[in-house]
Amino acid sequence: MTIASKKAAYVRGIRDGAPFLLVVLPFGVLFGVVGAEAGLDLAQVMGFSVLVIAGASQFTALQLMSEHAPTVIVLLTSLAVNLRMAMYSASLTPHLGKLPLWQRAIAAYFLVDQTYLVSATEFERRPTMPLPDRFAYFMGAVTPVCPFWYVGTYLGAGVGASIPDGLAIDFALPLTFIAMIAPALRSAAHVLAALVSVAVALALAFLPYSLGLLCAAAAAMAAGAQMELWLERRRRKEGAA
């Protein structure tokens, strides 16, 4: 482990995270625009992106607040949308769990969909990577993602009103999640969880305050877990045969 190897890992992280800049920046602009249109001032919009730093839950919370949903519903629904972060954290613990507390705190703050995706892929591909290099790689992946999320939010909140109606920047929201989710559907459990979440969310779309999202998240996790258990039992039977 050398300074050169950490620098190389950091540069690889930047390279692997850079493609997400194409969607992160317009995604941030879109949130800034929507937040300003909802009546939030610049400090409140930026507070959302700096403190929460989770686009999907930010949009969910903003929509529910616009619908005057009870605070507890806003919090619970946003939490349900962000439950995947707990799974991301558990997944990266074997790779980053032995870092000093201050570095783990930084990694936890910057753990978003994009930084998790590229980091988890890299760590699985390079299982012998030294711990300092792993952190350097993770921070490299952060560099083209999180700062530009803040910049996009600021631009959207500040100049959103002057963006032409014909400029459809809202493409960034679905495109971001398609780009992240599609490559991650690598097992039957993943695919089943995705299908169940879509089916339940659509079936319960009539529920107020987006409560269908809460039900869809719970159903998807249960379905994925059951599939994993069924596959494990099947492997054990085949191994014993």
DAZIPE-V604176 format. One record per helix or strand. SS is the DSSP state (helix for helix, strand for strand). FROM is the first residue (numbers start at 1). LEN is the number of residues. Records with the same first field share a line. If there is no record, write none. Layout:
# DAZIPE-V604176
SS: FROM-LEN  FROM-LEN
This chain:
# DAZIPE-V604176
helix: 3-16  21-17  42-11  55-12  71-11  84-13  101-9  113-13  131-13  146-17  171-14  188-16  208-33
